[in-house]
Every structure is written in structure tokens, then in C-alpha cells.
């Protein structure tokens, strides 16, 4: 996990270690890649599969817009 944080410049963000998969399974995720987006109201949207850079950027922009 430390290597990942260093490689992608996200080491300053808090990370949850999900060694047994309990967090992901709580969201209904059993495959990777998968994404869990949490809205400001606390609702969670899970997308299974790859998004690519543009797809991820678009989804983040949608969340930030509100």
C-alpha cells in the first residue's frame, strides 16, 4: 500500500486496508476494477469495471458539481 501511495502521489490521503475484502463486499463488489463513489449526501454508487481516465474524470466532475 505504501508503494501505491508513493507511486501515484496519494500517500497523504487516509487509506483503509481491506485485507479480507469486508469493505468491498459490503458495497457488493466482488471483482476489480470497481469504483465506489460517495456523494455529499452519503449515498453510494458502485460501478463495476474499468472507467478509463476520461470516465473517471467525468464522474468526479459530476460529483463535485453536486
VMD Tcl script that builds the backbone (N, CA, C; Angstrom):
set m [mol new atoms 198]
animate dup $m
set s [atomselect $m all]
$s set {name element resname resid chain x y z} {
  {N N UNK 1 A 0.827 -1.185 0.000}
  {CA C UNK 1 A 0.000 0.000 0.000}
  {C C UNK 1 A 0.874 1.252 0.000}
  {N N UNK 2 A 1.975 1.237 0.724}
  {CA C UNK 2 A 2.872 2.389 0.763}
  {C C UNK 2 A 3.428 2.664 -0.626}
  {N N UNK 3 A 3.831 1.605 -1.328}
  {CA C UNK 3 A 4.360 1.780 -2.688}
  {C C UNK 3 A 3.313 2.408 -3.604}
  {N N UNK 4 A 2.072 1.965 -3.491}
  {CA C UNK 4 A 0.990 2.518 -4.311}
  {C C UNK 4 A 0.845 4.015 -4.032}
  {N N UNK 5 A 0.798 4.388 -2.770}
  {CA C UNK 5 A 0.663 5.795 -2.386}
  {C C UNK 5 A 1.794 6.644 -2.913}
  {N N UNK 6 A 3.001 6.132 -2.814}
  {CA C UNK 6 A 4.164 6.863 -3.317}
  {C C UNK 6 A 4.138 6.978 -4.848}
  {N N UNK 7 A 3.815 5.885 -5.508}
  {CA C UNK 7 A 3.812 5.854 -6.970}
  {C C UNK 7 A 2.799 6.832 -7.554}
  {N N UNK 8 A 1.601 6.895 -6.942}
  {CA C UNK 8 A 0.521 7.697 -7.510}
  {C C UNK 8 A 0.290 9.019 -6.777}
  {N N UNK 9 A 1.180 9.351 -5.837}
  {CA C UNK 9 A 1.099 10.636 -5.163}
  {C C UNK 9 A -0.106 10.813 -4.266}
  {N N UNK 10 A -0.614 9.716 -3.720}
  {CA C UNK 10 A -1.786 9.805 -2.833}
  {C C UNK 10 A -1.447 9.357 -1.414}
  {N N UNK 11 A -0.166 9.368 -1.082}
  {CA C UNK 11 A 0.265 8.913 0.231}
  {C C UNK 11 A -0.248 9.765 1.375}
  {N N UNK 12 A -0.613 11.020 1.105}
  {CA C UNK 12 A -1.100 11.890 2.173}
  {C C UNK 12 A -2.582 11.672 2.485}
  {N N UNK 13 A -3.291 10.921 1.631}
  {CA C UNK 13 A -4.702 10.627 1.880}
  {C C UNK 13 A -4.822 9.437 2.820}
  {N N UNK 14 A -5.839 9.435 3.701}
  {CA C UNK 14 A -6.042 8.247 4.538}
  {C C UNK 14 A -6.469 7.058 3.670}
  {N N UNK 15 A -5.933 5.902 3.981}
  {CA C UNK 15 A -6.255 4.680 3.246}
  {C C UNK 15 A -6.767 3.624 4.216}
  {N N UNK 16 A -7.769 2.900 3.782}
  {CA C UNK 16 A -8.284 1.780 4.569}
  {C C UNK 16 A -7.696 0.488 4.006}
  {N N UNK 17 A -7.159 -0.333 4.861}
  {CA C UNK 17 A -6.648 -1.633 4.440}
  {C C UNK 17 A -7.807 -2.625 4.532}
  {N N UNK 18 A -8.141 -3.228 3.418}
  {CA C UNK 18 A -9.264 -4.165 3.340}
  {C C UNK 18 A -8.734 -5.560 3.027}
  {N N UNK 19 A -7.853 -6.033 3.894}
  {CA C UNK 19 A -7.142 -7.293 3.650}
  {C C UNK 19 A -8.075 -8.482 3.438}
  {N N UNK 20 A -9.214 -8.505 4.141}
  {CA C UNK 20 A -10.119 -9.646 3.999}
  {C C UNK 20 A -11.280 -9.373 3.038}
  {N N UNK 21 A -11.301 -8.189 2.425}
  {CA C UNK 21 A -12.339 -7.860 1.449}
  {C C UNK 21 A -13.673 -7.455 2.049}
  {N N UNK 22 A -13.741 -7.248 3.353}
  {CA C UNK 22 A -15.011 -6.939 4.026}
  {C C UNK 22 A -15.604 -5.603 3.577}
  {N N UNK 23 A -14.748 -4.620 3.359}
  {CA C UNK 23 A -15.258 -3.305 2.945}
  {C C UNK 23 A -15.888 -3.412 1.557}
  {N N UNK 24 A -15.141 -3.972 0.611}
  {CA C UNK 24 A -15.679 -4.093 -0.748}
  {C C UNK 24 A -16.919 -4.967 -0.788}
  {N N UNK 25 A -16.915 -6.080 -0.087}
  {CA C UNK 25 A -18.099 -6.944 -0.128}
  {C C UNK 25 A -19.307 -6.241 0.478}
  {N N UNK 26 A -19.083 -5.333 1.427}
  {CA C UNK 26 A -20.173 -4.543 1.980}
  {C C UNK 26 A -20.832 -3.654 0.937}
  {N N UNK 27 A -20.080 -3.282 -0.093}
  {CA C UNK 27 A -20.618 -2.492 -1.202}
  {C C UNK 27 A -21.116 -3.381 -2.336}
  {N N UNK 28 A -21.011 -4.696 -2.182}
  {CA C UNK 28 A -21.446 -5.610 -3.232}
  {C C UNK 28 A -20.443 -5.765 -4.350}
  {N N UNK 29 A -19.176 -5.487 -4.070}
  {CA C UNK 29 A -18.125 -5.575 -5.075}
  {C C UNK 29 A -17.331 -6.861 -4.872}
  {N N UNK 30 A -17.278 -7.661 -5.938}
  {CA C UNK 30 A -16.544 -8.920 -5.857}
  {C C UNK 30 A -15.572 -9.081 -7.017}
  {N N UNK 31 A -15.328 -8.000 -7.739}
  {CA C UNK 31 A -14.418 -8.035 -8.871}
  {C C UNK 31 A -13.684 -6.707 -8.969}
  {N N UNK 32 A -12.555 -6.717 -9.594}
  {CA C UNK 32 A -11.786 -5.497 -9.826}
  {C C UNK 32 A -11.525 -5.383 -11.310}
  {N N UNK 33 A -11.474 -4.200 -11.862}
  {CA C UNK 33 A -11.598 -2.930 -11.170}
  {C C UNK 33 A -13.054 -2.618 -10.842}
  {N N UNK 34 A -13.247 -1.911 -9.773}
  {CA C UNK 34 A -14.559 -1.427 -9.355}
  {C C UNK 34 A -14.368 -0.078 -8.682}
  {N N UNK 35 A -15.396 0.696 -8.694}
  {CA C UNK 35 A -15.349 2.038 -8.122}
  {C C UNK 35 A -16.555 2.236 -7.219}
  {N N UNK 36 A -16.336 2.845 -6.070}
  {CA C UNK 36 A -17.433 3.230 -5.178}
  {C C UNK 36 A -17.346 4.737 -4.988}
  {N N UNK 37 A -18.363 5.436 -5.449}
  {CA C UNK 37 A -18.413 6.890 -5.347}
  {C C UNK 37 A -19.407 7.268 -4.268}
  {N N UNK 38 A -18.974 8.089 -3.326}
  {CA C UNK 38 A -19.827 8.514 -2.228}
  {C C UNK 38 A -20.198 9.973 -2.448}
  {N N UNK 39 A -21.488 10.246 -2.560}
  {CA C UNK 39 A -21.980 11.605 -2.768}
  {C C UNK 39 A -21.989 12.368 -1.454}
  {N N UNK 40 A -22.153 13.669 -1.548}
  {CA C UNK 40 A -22.176 14.525 -0.354}
  {C C UNK 40 A -23.281 14.112 0.614}
  {N N UNK 41 A -24.373 13.544 0.097}
  {CA C UNK 41 A -25.476 13.121 0.966}
  {C C UNK 41 A -25.256 11.733 1.571}
  {N N UNK 42 A -24.116 11.120 1.246}
  {CA C UNK 42 A -23.783 9.809 1.807}
  {C C UNK 42 A -24.231 8.634 0.965}
  {N N UNK 43 A -24.939 8.881 -0.115}
  {CA C UNK 43 A -25.346 7.772 -0.978}
  {C C UNK 43 A -24.124 7.231 -1.717}
  {N N UNK 44 A -24.152 5.949 -2.010}
  {CA C UNK 44 A -23.019 5.280 -2.645}
  {C C UNK 44 A -23.454 4.712 -3.987}
  {N N UNK 45 A -22.664 4.997 -5.008}
  {CA C UNK 45 A -22.875 4.431 -6.335}
  {C C UNK 45 A -21.681 3.545 -6.640}
  {N N UNK 46 A -21.936 2.283 -6.957}
  {CA C UNK 46 A -20.866 1.341 -7.282}
  {C C UNK 46 A -20.899 1.056 -8.774}
  {N N UNK 47 A -19.749 1.207 -9.409}
  {CA C UNK 47 A -19.598 0.884 -10.818}
  {C C UNK 47 A -18.582 -0.242 -10.945}
  {N N UNK 48 A -18.969 -1.299 -11.611}
  {CA C UNK 48 A -18.071 -2.429 -11.827}
  {C C UNK 48 A -17.416 -2.280 -13.187}
  {N N UNK 49 A -16.122 -2.481 -13.230}
  {CA C UNK 49 A -15.393 -2.410 -14.490}
  {C C UNK 49 A -14.539 -1.162 -14.591}
  {N N UNK 50 A -13.768 -1.112 -15.647}
  {CA C UNK 50 A -12.843 -0.011 -15.864}
  {C C UNK 50 A -13.584 1.233 -16.349}
  {N N UNK 51 A -13.109 2.392 -15.937}
  {CA C UNK 51 A -13.669 3.664 -16.391}
  {C C UNK 51 A -12.744 4.366 -17.369}
  {N N UNK 52 A -11.472 4.172 -17.234}
  {CA C UNK 52 A -10.510 4.932 -18.016}
  {C C UNK 52 A -10.376 6.327 -17.435}
  {N N UNK 53 A -9.350 7.025 -17.865}
  {CA C UNK 53 A -9.072 8.345 -17.309}
  {C C UNK 53 A -10.220 9.325 -17.552}
  {N N UNK 54 A -10.739 9.358 -18.774}
  {CA C UNK 54 A -11.814 10.300 -19.096}
  {C C UNK 54 A -13.086 9.977 -18.317}
  {N N UNK 55 A -13.421 8.703 -18.214}
  {CA C UNK 55 A -14.615 8.306 -17.467}
  {C C UNK 55 A -14.517 8.650 -16.003}
  {N N UNK 56 A -13.355 8.431 -15.417}
  {CA C UNK 56 A -13.147 8.760 -14.019}
  {C C UNK 56 A -13.220 10.268 -13.811}
  {N N UNK 57 A -12.591 11.013 -14.676}
  {CA C UNK 57 A -12.631 12.482 -14.583}
  {C C UNK 57 A -14.069 12.983 -14.677}
  {N N UNK 58 A -14.840 12.457 -15.627}
  {CA C UNK 58 A -16.232 12.875 -15.791}
  {C C UNK 58 A -17.058 12.566 -14.549}
  {N N UNK 59 A -16.853 11.398 -13.971}
  {CA C UNK 59 A -17.635 11.001 -12.792}
  {C C UNK 59 A -17.291 11.892 -11.611}
  {N N UNK 60 A -16.016 12.190 -11.423}
  {CA C UNK 60 A -15.587 13.068 -10.327}
  {C C UNK 60 A -16.152 14.473 -10.531}
  {N N UNK 61 A -16.106 14.978 -11.756}
  {CA C UNK 61 A -16.668 16.300 -12.036}
  {C C UNK 61 A -18.161 16.332 -11.734}
  {N N UNK 62 A -18.881 15.263 -12.076}
  {CA C UNK 62 A -20.314 15.186 -11.769}
  {C C UNK 62 A -20.554 15.242 -10.262}
  {N N UNK 63 A -19.750 14.509 -9.513}
  {CA C UNK 63 A -19.893 14.515 -8.049}
  {C C UNK 63 A -19.598 15.879 -7.451}
  {N N UNK 64 A -18.561 16.529 -7.947}
  {CA C UNK 64 A -18.199 17.848 -7.429}
  {C C UNK 64 A -19.248 18.907 -7.786}
  {N N UNK 65 A -19.930 18.721 -8.910}
  {CA C UNK 65 A -20.950 19.679 -9.338}
  {C C UNK 65 A -22.210 19.573 -8.490}
  {N N UNK 66 A -22.349 18.427 -7.853}
  {CA C UNK 66 A -23.402 18.387 -6.956}
  {C C UNK 66 A -24.498 17.546 -6.846}
}
mol reanalyze $m
mol bondsrecalc $m
mol representation Tube
mol addrep $m
